[in-house]
C-alpha cells in the first residue's frame, strides 16, 4: 500500500493524471506478474495489464463505493480479464500444452534472470487450479494478507487459508515428481 | 521443503514489465477519454437540485390534480349510478309507465264490469216498464253512464 494512498486515490478520482501515475507505478508490476504467471505470454500479459489499468482509470470513481483495498479491486479486474481470455482462447492448463517461457521470449527470460528452479516452479503453478494459482501468487509472491486476497477473490479469509494450504500441498507434490 | 518452496515463489517477484511498455501504456491510459466523476456528479447534483424545489412542487401539484381528475372520472364511469338501468330519471319514468298500464287495465276492468251491470239493469227495467217514454229515458241514462265510463278509460 502506498503512503497516503487514500489521498492519491481521491486525486485520481478527480482526474489527476500524476496521482493515477503513482498508483500505476506501484500496482502495475504486481498485476503484470499475476497475469504473466497465469498466462505465460508476455504480449498477452502486457495487453491485459494495460486493459486492467485502463478500466481502473475509467471507472475509479466506482471503486470508492466497493470499500475494497485498491489492490483487491485491481486483482478482481485482472482476474476477470484472465477468465475472459481462458473462455475465448480455451487455454488449457495442462503442463504438456504450456510452452516454455524461455523459448517463447528470450528477452523476458534475460531480464528477469530466471534460473531453472524458478522456471520449474512457475510451470508448477500453472498446473494448479485457477483459485490455487491466485492464492499462491497473491500470498507468496505479492505477500497480500488473507483478508485482501479474500476480498479480491470474493471468498472468506478461512476459505483463502484452506485454498492456500491445498495449493502448497499440490505444489510440493508437483515439484517432487 | 515448504520453506524452500516459499523462497522459490518469492523469486518470481523479479518478473517485471518493460519500462518502455509501462510508460507507453500509462500515457495511453491517462490520455484516453474519460468523463470526470466530479463533472458527472455535479451535473447530476445540479439536475437533482433543480428538481428539488420548484419542479418538485409543480410535479406534486400535477400529481394531486391527476389523481383528483382520475377519481372523478372513475367515479362517473365505474359508479353503478352511471348505468342507464339504474338512473333515477329512467327508473321513475319506467315506474310511471308501469303505473299507467296498471291504471289502464283497472279502468278497462271497471268499464267492462260497469257496462255489463248497466246493460243488465237497463234490460231488466225495460222488461218491467212497458211505457216507451220510460224505456227511452232509461236507455239514454245508461248510454250516458257507459259513455262516461269510456271517457274515463280513454283518459
Interface residues (C-beta under 8 A of the other chain):
Chain A: X13 X14 X15 X17 X20 X21 X24 X25 X28 X29 X32 X33 X36 X37 X45 X46 X49 X50 X53 X54 X57 X58 X60 X61 X108 X111 X112 X113 X114 X117 X118 X121 X122 X136 X137 X140 X141 X142 X168 X171 X172 X175 X176
Chain B: X1 X2 X5 X6 X8 X9 X10 X11 X12 X13 X14 X15 X16 X17 X18 X21 X22 X25 X26 X28 X29 X30 X32 X34 X36 X37 X38 X40
